[in-house]
């Protein structure tokens, strides 16, 4: 037992590990909650596109700020909200399917980000942190922003839980109840976009989708009611964030990748468990 406590406490002597642990915990919780709607609405491609489409905002903030990391969050947030609204607007025209609209805007925005990065060659290496995550580089200001926007997103989801639930599962019923389904659709897109920006420094652009999808998908295999799914998904996301950070510390691997590997490992274990249980029930019949 003493050795276990030592394993847990040794990394905490470093302030950057404490900040990283808190950031991983927050990101896991928020992504776990928001990701449930992403999974249930079949919006995985949207989450992937959003995480990549904010690249122009990050690059532009870096170029304008002369390499300072301070302006990046604001530029990324504005870009994410604009992209989310643009995807919603193009999808709502009805002339193109949602995945087609997402693909067009995603490709264009990502290409713009690459073009902007190429303008400032000296910044390319620094921007790699945002592609693959830099949880150990999180400052107290970064942590505060993540906490503020994360709590804000979760509160909005809880306050309008019934409305989002109806719109997600039955838009016809939503119109019958005279709910502002279009406004709620845009609101959900914006909430996903804000979640991605608030979490991006922890796991990075390249791995962001895993945090939004894997914990909710794991929870979906175990429970069927949405409140239980959200609670379990948040727990799995938080545990993955913390365990991944410890794995990163002791195994010497990238923190973002370690967090995602833990998420994926938990999913595979649950998938194996549920598959075996289903086979046993089938044999019992």
N, C-alpha and C positions, 0 to 999 in steps of 0.2 A: 504493500500500500504506500509506503514511504517513497519507493522508487517511482510509483505512478505520479504522486504529487510533485516529485522533482521534475519529471518529464513535462508536466503541465505548467509548472511555475518558472522553470529556467528561461523559456523564451520571453516571459513577461517582464524580465528585468530591463528589456530594451523598450524605450518609449515608442519606437516605430512599430513594434510588434503589438503593443497595446492598441494603438490607433488602427492598425491593420485588422486586429481581431474584432474591434467594434464595428469597423466598416464592413467586414465580411458578414458579421451577424445581422447588421441592418439590411444589407443588400439581399441576403438570403431570405429574410422575413418578407421584405417588400416584393421581391420578384416572385416569391412563392404565392403570395396573395393575388397579385395582378396576373400572374401567369395562368391562373385557373381560368380566367375569362379568355385568355389567348388560346388555350387548349380547347376549351368547350366550343368556342366560335370558329375553330379551325383557322386561326390567324397566325400560324407559325411563320409563314412566309412574310407576313407583315412585320413581325418582330425582327426577323433577320434583315429585312430591307431597311427598317428604321435604324438598326444599330450601325449599318454601313452608310446610310444616307446622311448621318450627321458629320461625316468626315469633312465635307467642305467647311462647315462651321468651325470645327476644330482647327483646320488648316488656316482658315481666314483669321481666326482669333490669334493664332500663333504668328502669322505674318504681320498683322496690324500691331500686335503687342510687342513686336521685336524679339520674340522668343520667350516672353514672360508667360507663366502658366495661369496667372490670375484671370485674364479675360476669356480663357477657353470655355469655362462652364457656361457663361452667359451666351456666347456665340453658339455653342452646341445646343443649348436649350431653345434659343430662338429658331435655329435651323430645324430642330426636331419637330417643333410645333408647326412650323410652316409646311414641312414635308408631310406631317400627319394630316393636316387640313387639305393639302393638295391631293393626296391619295384619296381621301374621302370624297372630295369634290369630283374628281375624275371618275371614281367608282359610281357615284350617285347619278351621273348622267345617264346611266343605263345602257350606253352604247358599247361599253367595254366591260368584260368581267373584271372582278376585283383583283384577281391575281395578275391579269394583264396590265392593269393600271399600276399596280405595285411594281411589277417588273420594269416598266418603262421609266418610272420616276427613280427607282432604285439604281438602275444602270446609269442614268444621266447624272444623278447626284454623286454617285461613287466616282464616276469618271471626272467630274468637276473637282472632287477632293484630291484625286491623284494629280490632276493638272496643277492645282494650287500648291501641293506639296513639292512638285517638281520646280516650282518657281523659287522656292527657298531651300536649296539643296542642303544648306548647313543645318536645317531644322529637321531633316528627315529622320535622323537617328532618334531625336527626342520624341517625335511623334509615334515612333514604334511602341512606346509605353502605352499609348492609347489604343493601339491595335491589339496588344496582347495582355494589357493590364499591368498595373504597378501599385498593388495594394499596400506594399511596404513604403511607398512614397507618399501615402495619404497624409496631408497635414490636418491640423485641428480645424482649420477653416473648411477644407474639403469635407471633413467628417461632419461638421455642422450643417453644410449645405445638403449633404446626403440625408442626414437625419431630418432636416426641415421638410424637404420635398418628399421624402419617403413617408413620413408621418402624414403629410398633407394628402398624398395620393390614397393612402389606406383609409383615412378619415372620410374622404369623399366617396370612396367605394362603399364604406359601411353606411354612410348617411343615405345614399341612393341605391342601396343593395337591392331592394325589391324592384326598382325601376330597371336597373341593369340586368337583373335576373330575367324579367319578362321580355325585354328587348333581345336578350341573347338567345332565348329559347323559342319565343313565339312572337314575331313581329306583327302578325295579324291580330293577336290578342292585344298587343301594345297599342295598335291603332284603334281597336275597339274601345279600349279604356281611355283613349284620347291622351296617351302619353306622348311627349315630344320625342318620338323615336329617332328622328334625324339628329336632333340636338344631343341626345344620349349617345348615339353612334359616334359623333364627332368628339364628344367628351371622353368616351372610352379610348379612342385613338390618341387623344392628347395625353391621357393618363398613362398609357403605355409608353408614349414618347418621353414623358417626364421621368418615368421609372428607368428607362434605358439610359438617359443622360445622367441621372443621379447615381447609377450603378457602374457606369462605363469604366471608371478608373480602377475598379476592383478586379474585373475580369477581362476588360478590353472589348473592342469592337468585334474581334474575331470569335470570341467565346461567349458573347452576351446572350445569344439565343439559348444556349444550354441552361442558363440560370432561369430563363423565363419558361422553358418548356419541360425540362427534365424533372424537377421536383413536383410540379402539378401532374405530369404524366404518371409518375410513381404513385402519387396519392390516389389518382383515378383508378389504378389497379386494385386498390385496397378498400376504398369507400365509394359510395354512390351519391350521398347527399352533398350538395355544394358547400354548406357551412363546414361540415367535417372535412371535406376535401381541401378547403382553403386553410383550415387550421393545421391539418397534417402537412400540407404542402409548405406552409410557412415554417413549420418545425423542421422538415427535411431540408429546406433551403438554408436555414440558420445552422443546422448541424453540419451540413456539407461545407458551408463557408468556414466554420471554425475548424473542423477536421482537416479541410484542405490546407488551411494556413499552417497548421502543425505539420502536416505532411511536407509542405514546402520547406519549412524550417529544417526538419530533420533529414529529409531526402535530398535537399539542395536543388529542387526543381522550381520552375516558374510558378508563382503563387496562383495566378489565374488558371493555368492549366491544372494545377493540383486540385483546386476547388471543383472544376468541371469533372475531373477524373473521379472524385469522390461521389459527385452527383450521379455520374453514369454507372459507377459501381453499385450504388444503392438501387438504382433502377433495375440493373441486371439481376441482382439478388431477389428483388421483389417479383420481377417477371418470372424467374425460375420457380420461386415459391408458389406463386399463383398458378403457374402452369402445372406443377406437380399436384397441387390441391384439386385442380379441375380434372386431371386424369384420374385421380383416386375416386372422385365423385362419379365420374363416368363408369369406372370399373365396378363401383359399388352397385350401380343400377343393373 
